[in-house]
Amino acid sequence: MKGKEPQRILATDCGSTTTKAILIEKKGDEYRLIVRGEAPTTVEAPFEDVTKGVLNSVMEVEELSKVKILDGENIIKEVKNGAGVDFYVSTSSAGGGLQMMVAGVVLTMTAESAARAALGAGAIVMDVIASNDGRLPHQKIERIRNLRPDMILLSGGIDGGTVSHVVELAELVKAADPRPRFGVGYQLPVIYAGNKDARDMILKTLEGNTALVVVENIRPVLERENLNPARHKIHDQFMEHVMAHAPGYKTLMGMTDVPIMPTPGAVGLLVETVSKKEKISVIGVDIGGATTDVFSVFQEIFNRTVSANLGMSYSISNVLAESGIANIVRWLPMEMDERDLRNRIRNKMIRPTTIPHTLEDLKIEQAIAREALRLAFEQHKSMAVGLKGIQQERTISDAFSQSMTGETLIDLMGLNLLIGSGGILSHAPRRNQAALMMIDAFLPEGITRLAVDSIFMMPHLGVLATVHEKSATEVFNKDCLVPLGTCIAPVGEGKEGSNVLKMIIDYGNGKTEEHKAKYGEIELIPLGVQDEATVTLHPEKGFDIGDGRGKEIQTTIKGGIVGVVLDCRGRPFRLPEDKRKRIASLNNWFAATDLYPQ
């Protein structure tokens, strides 16, 4: 955005079920969210035109804001006489988002570098095919044919290395002759990002059958990744081929002022922007009906993972399958018949739009959410790793562990901010519930700020950050992010009821308080949204609060809607084995944090 500052901005996000529109206006010197509208997404029959849902959501914004934005089916660009907007941006995951297949020569090297590039661009990786993945050629051909991805990323070999393996992969793609998901009359986009010596042979093999483009090698030498060229090209091809053939997208692309971005790519960009701007380590999670995305920035390296089968409606039975019934039951503060629990989970999968009707239903749903978040985070930790002893050239595109990788980059003691998003967290009946679900699933260590996305507008603000960072970050901080407060969790193990931590809180108005925390307990201390306090923390000698075992810390903490959660249940955290003891502990913790008031 050059020249004068925009006065009014419109942004939409076309989700798989709902299209959400937001209107941002400049009030004095600052940008604020004015209204939000939503309408069902219309990418499928009977409408088969995504713009219908967009226009319906914008009409709701018009009604609520009393601002004229539409002239027929066109958005009025430029604010004149109180009508119109200065610019319009959009993201999309409609039609299942961007679904990709990646292929590489060695499963634990180039194939996983390719997967990292695809995930960073906001894609769901349907499968990773490699020369050494143990499948026979005809099985690989059948797999490519059956999956019908939107795009294939082909990589393999370091520059100057052998070419035969990567050419064999190209021949498999040619033999499979895969048909793209949308549209009949166009060719499937294939991006080649492998050994530059093999380019001519790849061109010869694939040029007639696919829309082939060539970019720089993602693994030019063994010890360096170069993911950006492939990532940018994925984005371009997504707009040019996939989106252009999805129903109504051509029209929508003509309406927006910047290219449409895949929803997860935009959320990731926002998490990265926040981390850079505040110079902090951040973890963000977006738990949806079908998938859970985890984003993190540690040591200025961005990572994203997609758990494509962990979600709270369509994928809820997968959470049960992956975690096992015992892991869900362990979070229930009451006795329950396992068969009854399984049936309730299946009902939710069959009727994905239902919401809990009773307090018992809510407790069950929040127990499942803890496991879905925990599993997605476990996956993220194993994939967010550094190349061993190597200078990394990586930005927004890291996931997937590999055999030559070093330690995980996730350092919970160094984590400054944990952000939750998605229905189960953003729309929990009480913010305390969202805070404890996140603490139980991620088990933050030391001192960590907690927040949730108020009404799920991180995608809108992510794409907006590419053109006008000021408005995106101001609205993010003032209207999008709901500060829940601060979690203080000493690391160490002790005996039930033994002393863990002495905390002195100085509220800065002459008022001070002392709290003595015992092992196995959790305590809630009120500290308002705008408030800060100086705390002096004296951990017992077996416990670490960030500076080493038994070392005292003095720091400033921020309040929030929930306040300060003093979590002395120990890290590593273990629930009691005995059922009666476990249920009693859960009920004590839930009462102490005011989770389900009677």
N, C-alpha and C positions, 0 to 999 in steps of 0.2 A: 504494500500500500504506500504509494508515493503521494506527495502533495498533501492536500488537506486531510485532517483526521476524519474518519467516517463517523457519522452521527447515529446510524442505525444499521444493524447487521442481522441477517436472517441465516439460520443454519438448520439443516435437517439430517436425521440419521435414519436410513431405511433398514430396519431390522428384519429378521425373518418373519416375525408376526406383526410388529407394530412400527409405524413410521412416526418419529417424534420430531417436532419443530420447536425451535426456541428463538425468541426475539431479544436482541441485546441493544440497549440504547446508551448514549453518552449522557450522563446526568452531571452537570457541572464539569469537574475535571476527571470523573471516574466513569468506567463502564459498568453497567449492572444488568442483570437479567430482568426483563419486564414480564413476559409471560411464556408459557409452554403449552403447546397443543399436541394432540396425538390422534392418529387414525389407523385403521387396519392397513397393512401393506398389501398392495394390489399387483404383485408380480405373477400370481398364479391365476388360473381360470376362476371365475368367468371374465375378469377384467383384462388380465394379461397386459397390464400397462402400469409400470411403477409410478408414473407421474400422477395418476389419479389419487393414490394414497398421499403423495406429497402435497398436492393441491388441497385435499381434504384437511390435512393437518395444518396447512397454512391458513385455511379459512377459519379454523378454530382460533388460531393466533389472532387473526383479524377481529373476530367477534370479541375476544377477551380484552384485546388492547385498544379497540376502537380506532385502529390505524388501518387505512386502506393500503394493502400491499399488492393485491391482484388486479390486473386489468384483463378481464376474461380469463384466459388460461396462461397469461404472461405475468411474470413478476415485474413490478415497476422498479426499474433500476435508477437510482438517484432520488434523494429526498427533496421533494418540492411541495410547497404548500401543505406540509404535514403528512403527505402521503409518500409511499415508496420506501425502499431500503437502499443503502449505498452499495452493499454487495451481498452475495448469496453463496454459501458453501454447503457441501453435503458429503456424508460418508454412507457406506452401504455394506450390509452383510446379507442382503436379501437374496433369495434363491440359494441359500446355503453358503454364502460367502465365496471366497476364492479357494477352489479345491485343486491341489497340485499333487503331482507325482514327481519324485526325484530319483535320479539314477546316477550311480558313481561306480568307479572301479573297485575300490576297497571299502567295505561296509563301515569300518571304524575310522576311515580318514576322509577321502573326497566325498563319499556318499553322505556323511554326516555334516561336512562343511556345507554341502548343497542344501541339506535340510535346514541348517541354521539360516542360510540366506533366505529360503522360502518362508520360514516362520517369521523372520524379522520383517518381511514385506507384508505380513498380515494374512498369510495363507494357512489353510489346514493341510497338513501333509498326509495324504491318504495312504501312501506306501513308499518305502525306500527300497529300490532295486539295486543290487550290486552284483558284480561278477562272481563274488565269493559268498553269496548269501545262502548257498545250499539248495537253491531251487533249480530244476532242470529248465533248459531253454523254452520248451513248450509250455511249462507252467508259468514262466515269466510273461510269455506272449499272451496267454489266456488272461492273466491278471491285468495287464495293461488294457486289453480289449474290454474286459468286464467293468473296470472302474470308471471309464469315461471321465478322466480328469479335465479341468479347464485348460491345463497347461502342463508341460513337462520340462523340468530343468535337468539337463544332461551334463555331467561333469566327469572328470577322471584324468589321472596322470598329471605329473608335474611337467612344466615346460621343458621340452627336450628329452622326456622319458619315452617309454614304449607307447606305441599308438594302437597296437592290435586290440587290446581289451576294450578301449572306449569305442572303437569302430564296431566291435561285436555288439556292444550295447545299442548303438545306433541302428544296427541291422535288426535287432529284436524289436525296436520301436517301429521300424519300417514294416516288418512282417506282421506286427499286431494291427497296423493301420487303424489306430483308435479314432473313434468318432467323438467330437466334442459334445459337451452336455447341452449347450444351447445352439440352435441353428443347424441347418443341414448343409447349406451352401457355402460353408467356409472351412478353411483348413485349421487344424489344431496348432496353436503356437508351441514351438519347441525352442528353448533357449540353450545354446551350447556354451558352456563356461569351463572348458577343460584344456588339456594340452594343446598349445597353439600349433604344434607340428601336425596335429591330426585334422586341422580345420578343413583342408581341401577334401579329404576323404569323407568327412562328415557331411560336407556340402553335397558331394556327389551322391551319398547314400540317401539323404533326407530331403533334399531341396524340392523335388517334385511332389512329394506326398504331404509335406507339412509346411507351416509358415515358420521357417527356420530363421533365427537371428543369432549372431555370434557376438559374445562379449569377452572381456579379459578373463583369464583363468582364475577360478576362485581359490586354487591352491597352487600358485606359480612355483613355489619351492615348498619342500616338506614342512619347514618350520614357520610358514607364514600363511595367514588367510587373508584373502582380498575379496570381501563379500559385497562391497557397495555396488560395483558395476552390475552384478547379477540382480541385486535387490532393486535398483532403479529400473532395470529393464523389465523385471517382473511387473512392477507397477505400471509401466508404459503399456505392456502387452495386455495387462488386465483391463485397462481402459479401452485400448484400441480393438481388441478382439472379443474378450469375454463380455464386458459390459455393453459393448456396441451391439451385441446380438441378444442380450437379455431383453425381455419385453419392455419397451418404453424407455430404455436407458439412453438411446440416442438423443431423444428429446430432452431428457434430464441433463445430459452432458452439455447440451446447447444452452441450458438455463443457468448453470453454475459458472462462477467467475474463476474458479481454479478446478483442476481435475478432481473427480470423485475419488475418495480414498477408502480402502477396505476398513471397516469399523475397528478391528483390533490394531491395525497399523496406526490409526489415529490415536487410540487410547495409549499405545506405547510411546508415541511421540510426545504426548502430554506428560507422561510419567518421567520421560527423559528431560523434558523442558524444566519441570519442577526441580528435579535433582540438580541440574546444571545451575539454575538460577539461585537456589538456596545452598548449593554446595553440600548436599547431604546424601546419605544412602537411603533409598526408597524401595519398598516392595508394594506393588499394587496387585489386587486380585479382582477379577470380574467373573462372578459365578452366575451362569445363565441356566436356561432350561435344558440345553443339550451339551454345552461345553463349559469348561472353566479355563480361563486364561490367567497365567501368572506372569507379572512383569517385575523386573528388578534392575536397579542400578547400584553396583558396588564397584569401587575403584574406577569410576567413570565408564565402566563397561555395562552396556545394556543387554539384557537377556529377556527373551519371551518364550514361554512354552504354552502349548495348547493341549489340554487334556480333553480330547475330542469325545470321550465317552463318560465324562463325569459332569452331571448336571442335576438340576432339581425337579425336572418334570420328565421330558422325553428320555433322559438318560438315568433316571433315578434307580432303576433296577440294576444298572451297571455298577452304581455305587455300592449297592448291596452285594453284588457278585464279587467286586474287587476287594471290599473291606471285610466281607464276611459278617454274618449276623451278630456274632459276639462283639465285634467292635462298635456296632451301632447301639446294641443293648447297653454297653458299658456307660453310655452318656444319658441313659434314661433314669430319672430320679424316682422311678416307681417300678413295681413288678409288672411284667407283661408277658403274655403268651406269645411264643415265637411265631406260631402259625398266623395269629391275628396280625402281628407286625408285618410279616411278609405280604399278607393280603392287602393291608393298608398301603404298602409301598407300590404294589402292582396297580391298585386303584388310581394312585397318583399318576402312574405312567399312562394309563388308559385315558384319564381325564386331566391332561396337563395344565389346564387353566384354573383348576379349583384351588381355593385357598383354605387353610385350616379353619374348621368351624368350632372346635372345642379347644380348651387349654391343653388337653392331652394330645390332640393332633398337632398343636403348635410345638409341644415339647419333642414329639417324634420327629417332626420336620427339621427342627433345629439340631437334633442329635445327628440326623443324616447329613446335614450341612457341614457339621464339624468334620465328619469323615471325608466328605467330598473335598473340602478345603485342604485337609491334612494330606490326602493322597495326591492331589494336584501339586501341593507344595513339595512333597517327597520327590515327585517326578522332576519338578523344577530344579531342586537342589542337585540331583544327579546329573542334570543336563547343563546347568550354568557353571561351567568349569573353564579354567584357563589352560591354554596349551602349555605343556610342561617346559619351564625354563625358557620361554620364548617371548620375544617382543610381539605383542598382539596388534593386528590392524583390524579392529572390529568395532562396529558401532551398534546399530539397532538390531543386530541379527543373530543373537547367540542363544542356542539351546543345545540339546543333545550331547551327552558325554561321549568321549571317545577314548580308545585304549591308550592313546598317547597323551591324554590330558592329565593335568595336575589336579590340585585340590578344588573343591567347590568354591566359588567366589562368594557364596552366601555366608555372611558373618552376622549372626543374630545379635551378638553383643555390640557390633558396630552399626546396627540398624537404627536410623533416626525416626523414620516415619513409615507407618503401615496403613495403606488405604484400602478399604473394602468397597466393592461395587456389585451391582446385580440385585435382583428382587429380594432374596432372602435376607440380605444385609441392609440394603437401602430402605426397604419397606418393613423391617421388623417392627412389631407394635411398640416396643420400647427400645431406645438406643442402647440401654444397658445390655440387652440380649445380643445386639450386633457386636458390641465390644467384647463380651465374654466368648462368643463363638470364634472371633478372630484370635483371641488370646489362647483359647484351648487348641485351636488348629495349628497356629504358627509358633506357639510357645516362645514369644520374644524374651530376650535376656537383657538384664540391666535396665536402662531407661529408654522407653520407646513411646513416641507420640502415636495416637490412634485417631483415624478419621474415616468417615464414609462419604461416598458420593450421594448427595441429597436426593436427586431425581434422575440419575443416570444421564448426565450431559457431558461426560468426559470425551466421547467420540467427537461431538460437535466442536468442543474447545480444542481438541487435538488438531483437527484440520484447520481451524481458525488460526492456531499458533503459527502455521506456515506462512500466513499472509499478514497477520496483525497480532504480534505476540502480546502487546500491551493489553488489548481487550480480553484476549484469551486468559492470561494469567490473573487479571483483576477479577473477572467473573469466577474463575476457578477458586480463588482464595475467599471471595466474599459471598458467593451464592451457591457454588457447587459443593465445596468441601465443608462437611459438618464436623467440627472438631469434637471428638468424644472425650479427649483428655489424655492422660499419661499413664502408662503401665510401668510399675517398678517391680522387677522380678529378680531377686538374688539367685545366683547360680551356685548349686551345691546341694548336698543331702544331709539330713539330720534325723533326730528322733522326734516322733510325734510330740508336739507341745513344747519342744525345746526352743530357746531363744534363737532368732535368726538375724534380726535387724532392729536397730533403734533409729527412729527418724524424727528429726526436729524440723518443723515447718515454720518458717518466718513469713507471715503474710504481708509484711512491709508496712503495716499500719499500726505497728506496736504490738500486734497480737502474735503470739507464738504457741505452738502445740507440740506435745511429744507423743509419739506412738511407738509402742513396743510390739513387734510382730513375732508370732510363734510359728514354728514349722507345721505345715499342713493347713494353714489358715489363709483366707483371702479377706481383704478389708477394703471398704469403699470410703474415700475421704472426699467430701464435696469441695470443688474448686471450679468457679464459674468460667463460662466461655471466654470472657475478656480478661480473666484474672491470671496472674503469674505469682509464683511464690518461690522463695529460696529454700531449698531443702538441704539439710546436712544428714548424710546417711552413714551410720556406723554399723557395718556388717560384722557378725561374729567371725572368729578366725577361719572357719571352714567355708565361708561364703564370699562370693565375688559379686560386686555390683558394677564393675566396669574398670576398676583400677588394680585388680589383683585381690587375692583372698585376704579378708580381714582389713583391707585398705579403705579408709574413710574418703567420702566424696562430698564436695559441696557444689551444688549446681542450681540453675533456675529451671523450673518446670512450668508447663502451660496447662491451664484447666480446659474444661470442655463440658458438654451437656452431661456426661457421666461423672467426670471428676478424676480423681487419682485412684487407680486400682493397685493396691499393694498385694502382690501375688507371691506368697511365701509357701507355695505348694511344692517347691523344689524343682530344680532342673538338673538332670533329666526328671521329667514329670511322670509319676506312676500312680495310677488309680489303685485303690485297695483291691486285692484279689477276692476277698470274702464279699459275697453279694450284699448281705445286710449292712456291712460296714461301708461298702461303696455307695449304696443308695443313701445312707445317712450322711456321708461326706458330701455327695452331690447336693442334697437338700440344704445342708449347712452353707455351702458355697453360694448356691442360688439365692438363699435368703440373705446372706451377707452382702450380695451385690444387687439385691432388690430386683431380681429377674422376673419373677411371676408373682406379684403381690396378690394376696387373697382378696 
